[in-house]
Amino acid sequence: MEQKQVAVIGAGVIGLSIAHELAHAGHAVTVIADDHDPRDCSPLAGAVWFPYGVSLDADVIELSERTRLRFEELADASRGIARRSGRFIVRLPETDMAWTDALPGKRELTQEEVPDGALGGFRVTVPVIDMSKYLVWLRAIVEQLGVRFERRLINDLASVEADVKIVAAGLRSPELVPDAEPIIPRRGQIVRLENPGLTDWYVDDDAPGGLTYVIPRFDDIVCGGTDDAGNADAEHDPDIETGILERVTAAMPELQGLPIVSRGVGLRPGRSEPRIEWITDAASPTIACYGHGGAGVSMSWGCAERVADMVRER
Ligand SMILES: Cc1cc2nc3c(=O)[nH]c(=O)nc-3n(C[C@H](O)[C@H](O)[C@H](O)COP(=O)(O)OP(=O)(O)OC[C@H]3O[C@@H](n4cnc5c(N)ncnc54)[C@H](O)[C@@H]3O)c2cc1C
């Protein structure tokens, strides 16, 4: 294999996973990213594995499934990854649940496990990723593979020297590569509670009061949420937090009174579908990999494998 100099723009879950796969394949990889922009959302992700907020086409399902299998292999508390059983609530007859068919431990919920007004739901076992631990671990193993990191803002891809450039800059990617499709911020607000030892997660997408989810990590519990398309306000809203706490405690009364340990707002990089392709009109070979909406963690390894294949096949 010919070793290439590859520059990855972005150090979120997508950029780091791509850097891992390319370095593992023997390429000389540099990750370039600026720091702490409120539009960077990987640290905010819940993160429970499932293809949320993306079109459920065959490609998305395949990339998600490849990612799930990687997380299953990697599952370990020291990496921030656990395999956890939880409930997915179904309220609308048209809800597409085909993506759950291959999941371990799948069974229909009993009447007692379903909130009033819901049609039913499923219990499945999937990876849960504590991003506060996982991103630290992922960056460390990427560094061990010899990947270099540069902290700087890229305003123009021409300022980057490399045989191949990968744009994995999340919501800000279209500032670097032209895109005929809009990328839309989808605001998500969360509040984290102290975890007395809960492990069961709960997701109710279409709850009457709004998106409701509870994701116990190791030390805390991520409670959400919102998915407000077109809203790029990264400020915390106390009224929204009150609503989230009302919804999650109604769904899981055992959360009542648990201390709040932290809170956050993130902007999901919304697009009709993730963009993973060569940019044909770029001055030098460039791949776009962004627009993963609410499923960037859930698709990360599958996308990274795909990008590594594209570089190898060129
Ligand atoms: C509240 C919330 C809950 C979520 N829950 C889940 C979940 O449960 N499961 C799931 O799969 N997903 C979840 N998501 C979605 C997930 O977080 C995103 O899809 C994913 O993090 C996108 O990753 P990314 O690497 O593409 O972008 P980002 O994490 O935004 O990273 C972008 C990177 O690009 C860099 N960058 C951008 N522009 C430039 C530039 N011009 N120059 C230099 N560097 C630049 C930034 O510094 C950053 O390093 C959630 C999101 C939110 C907000």
The ligand as an SDF file (V2000), in Angstrom:
LIG
                    3D

 53 58  0  0  0  0  0  0  0  0999 V2000
  -27.8000   16.7760   22.9080 C   0  0  0  0  0  0  0  0  0  0  0  0
  -27.2320   15.8300   21.8910 C   0  0  0  0  0  0  0  0  0  0  0  0
  -27.3830   14.4660   22.0590 C   0  0  0  0  0  0  0  0  0  0  0  0
  -26.8550   13.5800   21.1190 C   0  0  0  0  0  0  0  0  0  0  0  0
  -26.9950   12.2280   21.3520 N   0  0  0  0  0  0  0  0  0  0  0  0
  -26.4990   11.3530   20.4530 C   0  0  0  0  0  0  0  0  0  0  0  0
  -26.6210    9.9620   20.6820 C   0  0  0  0  0  0  0  0  0  0  0  0
  -27.1780    9.5280   21.6810 O   0  0  0  0  0  0  0  0  0  0  0  0
  -26.0890    9.1040   19.7460 N   0  0  0  0  0  0  0  0  0  0  0  0
  -25.4410    9.5790   18.6190 C   0  0  0  0  0  0  0  0  0  0  0  0
  -24.9920    8.7860   17.8100 O   0  0  0  0  0  0  0  0  0  0  0  0
  -25.3100   10.8990   18.3900 N   0  0  0  0  0  0  0  0  0  0  0  0
  -25.8280   11.7970   19.2630 C   0  0  0  0  0  0  0  0  0  0  0  0
  -25.7250   13.1460   19.0200 N   0  0  0  0  0  0  0  0  0  0  0  0
  -25.1760   13.5950   17.7330 C   0  0  0  0  0  0  0  0  0  0  0  0
  -23.6490   13.6000   17.7080 C   0  0  0  0  0  0  0  0  0  0  0  0
  -23.1730   14.3290   18.8140 O   0  0  0  0  0  0  0  0  0  0  0  0
  -23.1460   14.2340   16.3980 C   0  0  0  0  0  0  0  0  0  0  0  0
  -23.7340   13.6190   15.2680 O   0  0  0  0  0  0  0  0  0  0  0  0
  -21.6240   14.0670   16.2730 C   0  0  0  0  0  0  0  0  0  0  0  0
  -20.9920   14.4830   17.4690 O   0  0  0  0  0  0  0  0  0  0  0  0
  -21.0500   14.8400   15.1060 C   0  0  0  0  0  0  0  0  0  0  0  0
  -19.6540   14.6710   15.1670 O   0  0  0  0  0  0  0  0  0  0  0  0
  -18.6590   15.4130   14.1910 P   0  0  0  0  0  0  0  0  0  0  0  0
  -17.3050   14.8700   14.5040 O   0  0  0  0  0  0  0  0  0  0  0  0
  -19.1660   15.3330   12.7880 O   0  0  0  0  0  0  0  0  0  0  0  0
  -18.7550   16.9630   14.5750 O   0  0  0  0  0  0  0  0  0  0  0  0
  -18.2470   17.7680   15.8540 P   0  0  0  0  0  0  0  0  0  0  0  0
  -18.2250   16.9470   17.0710 O   0  0  0  0  0  0  0  0  0  0  0  0
  -19.0630   19.0080   15.8790 O   0  0  0  0  0  0  0  0  0  0  0  0
  -16.7250   18.1090   15.5290 O   0  0  0  0  0  0  0  0  0  0  0  0
  -16.3530   19.0730   14.5770 C   0  0  0  0  0  0  0  0  0  0  0  0
  -14.8360   19.2510   14.6390 C   0  0  0  0  0  0  0  0  0  0  0  0
  -14.4240   20.0680   13.5580 O   0  0  0  0  0  0  0  0  0  0  0  0
  -13.5780   21.1100   14.0300 C   0  0  0  0  0  0  0  0  0  0  0  0
  -13.7420   22.2280   13.1040 N   0  0  0  0  0  0  0  0  0  0  0  0
  -14.8890   22.6780   12.5290 C   0  0  0  0  0  0  0  0  0  0  0  0
  -14.6290   23.6650   11.6740 N   0  0  0  0  0  0  0  0  0  0  0  0
  -13.2930   23.8520   11.6950 C   0  0  0  0  0  0  0  0  0  0  0  0
  -12.4030   24.7370   11.0110 C   0  0  0  0  0  0  0  0  0  0  0  0
  -12.8480   25.6140   10.0940 N   0  0  0  0  0  0  0  0  0  0  0  0
  -11.0710   24.6660   11.2810 N   0  0  0  0  0  0  0  0  0  0  0  0
  -10.5960   23.7750   12.1840 C   0  0  0  0  0  0  0  0  0  0  0  0
  -11.3920   22.9050   12.8530 N   0  0  0  0  0  0  0  0  0  0  0  0
  -12.7250   22.9520   12.6100 C   0  0  0  0  0  0  0  0  0  0  0  0
  -14.0290   21.3550   15.4500 C   0  0  0  0  0  0  0  0  0  0  0  0
  -13.0210   21.9660   16.2340 O   0  0  0  0  0  0  0  0  0  0  0  0
  -14.3250   19.9290   15.8970 C   0  0  0  0  0  0  0  0  0  0  0  0
  -13.1170   19.3210   16.3310 O   0  0  0  0  0  0  0  0  0  0  0  0
  -26.2020   14.0660   19.9590 C   0  0  0  0  0  0  0  0  0  0  0  0
  -26.0410   15.4450   19.7970 C   0  0  0  0  0  0  0  0  0  0  0  0
  -26.5510   16.3180   20.7360 C   0  0  0  0  0  0  0  0  0  0  0  0
  -26.3580   17.7940   20.5430 C   0  0  0  0  0  0  0  0  0  0  0  0
  1  2  1  0
  2  3  1  0
  2 52  2  0
  3  4  2  0
  4  5  1  0
  4 50  1  0
  5  6  2  0
  6  7  1  0
  6 13  1  0
  7  8  2  0
  7  9  1  0
  9 10  1  0
 10 11  2  0
 10 12  1  0
 12 13  2  0
 13 14  1  0
 14 15  1  0
 14 50  1  0
 15 16  1  0
 16 17  1  0
 16 18  1  0
 18 19  1  0
 18 20  1  0
 20 21  1  0
 20 22  1  0
 22 23  1  0
 23 24  1  0
 24 25  2  0
 24 26  1  0
 24 27  1  0
 27 28  1  0
 28 29  2  0
 28 30  1  0
 28 31  1  0
 31 32  1  0
 32 33  1  0
 33 34  1  0
 33 48  1  0
 34 35  1  0
 35 36  1  0
 35 46  1  0
 36 37  1  0
 36 45  1  0
 37 38  2  0
 38 39  1  0
 39 40  1  0
 39 45  2  0
 40 41  1  0
 40 42  2  0
 42 43  1  0
 43 44  2  0
 44 45  1  0
 46 47  1  0
 46 48  1  0
 48 49  1  0
 50 51  2  0
 51 52  1  0
 52 53  1  0
M  END
$$$$
